[in-house]
Amino acid sequence: MTGVRTLTPMTEHPSSGPASAEGHDNPSAVQTTEGERRAVAALDHSGLAYTLTRHGRVRSLAEAAQVRGIEPSGIVKTLVVRRGDDDYLLVLVPGDRTISWPKLRELLGVSRLSMPDAATAQSVTGYERGTITPFGSTRAWPVIADARVPGRPASIGAGAHGTAATVDGDDLVRVLGAQVADVTDPEGA
């Protein structure tokens, strides 16, 4: 099954444009990366309808939300969590929220969880921090989606800095087979 891809007006087809890692002033100048190609191929394979947005690098989640024209809560971060040796999971967290470690530990029935360092996160997903997505990860890890992900559009990373896929949150959870639970707290709480 093939996904439905729509490119936002601020972008050109992902394979176009010269190499550039500069800001979002010229989004079409962002070169497609291997991570983006892998994520887009996995999105296409999933059958999930999505809109691909390419805006180039941004300096914060708030800036990403602004250039995507959404509220920060509409951005869904994919965070890698370590349960044990070679045992990881992906947690989908709305942009205005943070993992609640007590809630996540209780859900998983464990007493200890941690965030791996950047090199380990890249090693277990194939994506560097800031680009991690469950789509096209080099290994399929279990996914937990915060209870606020379904029921609304979700803008998730698409394997490269400044590239996102906007999807229906209900469809995202269904396609990933994600467990849905309240596992976050408001940012800064």
N, C-alpha and C positions, 0 to 999 in steps of 0.2 A: 504494500500500500504506500502511496506517495503523499507526503504532506502538502498542504496548500501554503505557498509562500507569497507574501506580499511585501514589497519593499516600500518603506515610507518615502514621502517626497523629498526628505533631506538627504537621501542616499542615491547611489548608483548601484548597479549590480555588483555583488561582492567581489567579482573577479576583476573589476576595473580599477583604474587609478594607479598612480605611481606610489612607490614606497614612502611612507611618512609616519612618524610616531608623534607628530606634533598635536596640538590641541584640537578642539572640535570646530575651529573656524573653517576648515575645509574637509568635511567628512568624506567626500569622495576620494580624497588623497590617501586614505588609509588602505594599506595593502592587505589583502586577505591572507590570514595566517593558516598554518596547518591545523591549529586548534579550532579555528572558525570553520574550516572545511569539514573537519571531523564532526563538530557539533551540528552543523547544518545537514550533513548527510544523515546523522542519527535522527534529527528532527524530521527530515523527509521520510525516513524509513518508518518512523513511529505513526505516521498518518495524522499527526496533530496539526491542526491549522495554526499558522503563526504569521506574525508580521516581523520581518527582520529590520532592525534599525541600526545604522552605522553612523556614529557621530564622532568617532575619534576619542582619544584619551580625555578623561576628566579627572579632577583632583579630589572629588568627594562624591558621596552618595547623593547629597543635595544637588550638586551640579549635574549629575547624571539624570536625576529626576527632572530638573529644569529643562535640559536639552531634549529629553524624551517627551516633555509635556504632560507629566504625570505627577502625582503626589509621591513623596518618598515611601509611603506605605505600599505603593503599587510595585515597587522594585522588590524582587524576591532574591535574597542572597542564598547561595548554596555553600554551606559551611561543612567542612570535613571534621568529623569527630572520631577520636580514637577510643575504642573500647578495650583493646588489648593488643598483643603482638599480632600483626597482620590482620587486624579486625577493626574495620572502619565502617562508618555510615555517613550518609549525607543528610543534612538537616536543612530544610527550606524555611527561611526566616524572613518575614516582611522587613523592609528597609528601615522602618521606624521602631524596630524591636530588636531584642537581643536574646540569645539562648538563656533560658532559666535552667541552670544546672541542676537544682533540686528536682524540678519537674521532669527533666529528661532522665535523670538517674532513676527516679521512681518509675517512670514509664518502662524503662529498660530492665528494671530489677537489678541494678548494679550499684556499687558504692563508689565507683571511681570512673571518671571519663576525663579526656583531655583534648585539647586542640593540638594537632601535630604542627611542627615547624613548617615553614614555607617549602623547603626542599622535600620533606616527606609528603606533604599534601600534593605536590606536583608529581612525585613518584607514584602515588597510589591512584591518581586521577588522570594524569597526562596533561593537566592544566596548571598554569601558575596562578597564584592567588590573584583575585580580582577578575579572573576569567572562568573560574570553575563552574561547571554545569553538569547535571546528571546525564545530559545527552552527549554521547561519544566518549564518556569516561573510559579509560583503558581497562577498567575492570568494573563490573556491575556491582555496586554496593547497595545495601538496603537504603531506602529513602524514608525519612519522616518529614511530613509537612506540618508546619504549625497550623492550628485550626483556623487561622485567618487567611490562609492561602486560597482555599476553595471559595466559590461564590463571587468571584470578581476577576477582572483581568490581572495577569501577572507578567511583569517584565523581568525575564531571567537572563543571566549571562549566556552568551553564545560562543564561548571558546576563545575570545580575543578581547583585548581592552577596547572599550568604546563600541562594542557590538552586543546587541541584545535581541532576544526574541520575545515578543509579546504574545501570550497565549491565554486561553480561558483557564482560570484556576481549577475548575472542576475537571476539565479534560486533562490538565497537567497531572493532577493527583491520580486520575484513573490510568493514564498511559504509563506512568511510572510505577503503578502498584504501590503507591506511598501509603504508609500508615499515617492517619491524620490524628493529631492530638494537640492539646494546649501545652506547648513546650517553650513559650517565650514570655518575656516581660517587656514593658515599654522601655525604650532606650533611656538610660540614665536613672532608672528606678532602683 
